[in-house]
Amino acid sequence: MQYFEPIVLEIPLQKEYITTLRLTVGGYCALTDATANVIEDVKLCAQEAALLLMRNGYRRAKLHIQMQETLHIHMTAEGEKLSCADETAATENEFSILIIDALSDNFENKENESDIDFSI
């Protein structure tokens, strides 16, 4: 298995930057021998992780992508948490968690949804 340097990206948690996140993750995955379906799954999981943090009131996130034996993604909320006034966030968060859990291995959601970890 080929080794690839890890990538760290700090990104604002705004809907306008989700495409940037997906392109970064997809570009990294394209370096590996991942299939198109796996790449799409990884991009969707990263997107849902960012949306999960955003709906929980965080403004920025740090994304770590690393290829070892599996592709490992770690996303951590950065900065202070804002208050969440959106009542639909709980249902949407459950949906995001289900998506990430179904498409990835070793999914962990730690510390009140401010630290998300998964492998594919």
N, C-alpha and C positions, 0 to 999 in steps of 0.2 A: 504494500500500500504506500502510495506517495504521500509525503508530508507537505503541508501547505502552511505558510505563516498565518498566525491568527490575525483577525481584524477586530479593532475596537472602534465603534462609532457612537458618538454622542449626538442625539437627535431630539429636536423639539417634539413633544407629543401633541401634534396638531394634525388634523386630517390631511392637510396639504402636503405633509412630509411622509405619509404612508407609502406613496409611490417610490420615494427615494429609498426607504427602508426595503421595500420589496425588490427593487433593482439591485441594491447592494447585496442582499442575501442571495438572490438569483445568480448574480455574477460570480460570487464566491463558489456557489454550488456548481456552476458550469465548469470550474477548474477541476472538479473531481470527476469521477466516473459515474455520477448519479444520473439516473434516467430523467426524462422530462416530467414524468409523474411525481417522482420523488422531489424534484426541484419545486414543482408547484405546491406540494404538501409543505415543504419547508417555508416557502414564501407565505403561505396561508397561516401557518403556525406563528411566524414572526409578526405578521399583521395582527392577528388576534391577540398576541401577547402585548403589543403596543396599544391596541384599543382597550385592553383590560386595564393597563396602567392609566391610560388617559381617562377612562370612565371613573376611575378611583381617585381622580383629582390631582394626578401628578402632571407636571409641565414638561419634564425632560426625562429621557431614559438613556442609559448606556448599554449598548449592544456589544456582546463578545461572541465572535464566531470562530470556531476552531475545528479543524479536521484532524482527528487522531484515528482511532479504530472506527469511530462513528463520527458523524457531524454533530457537534455539540454547540448549542446556542444558549446563552445566558443573557437575560435582559433585567436590568436593575433600574428602579426609579431613582432619579436624581433630584435633589432639592426638596423643598417643603411640599407637603400635601395640602392642596386646597380643599375647601369644603365641597362635598358632593350634594347637589340639590336635585339631581336627576333620579326620580323614583324608578325609572325603568332600568337603571344601571344594574341592579341585582339580577334581573332576568337575563339581560344581555351578557353579563359576566359569566353566568352559568353556562350559557351557550358557547362563549369563547373557550371556557375551560373544557367543555365536552369536545370541542373541535380539536384543541391542542392534544388532549389526552387520547383521542381516537387516532390521530395521525402520527403521533410521536411515541418514542420509548422514554422511560425514565422521567416522566413529567413531574415536576415539583413546583408548587406555588407556595412560596414561603412568606412569612412576615406580613400578613394582611394584604396579600396581592401586590407587594412592592418588589418582589424578587422572583423571577420566573426562569425556570431551568428546564431544558428538554434536549433530547438527542434523537436523531433519525438515522 
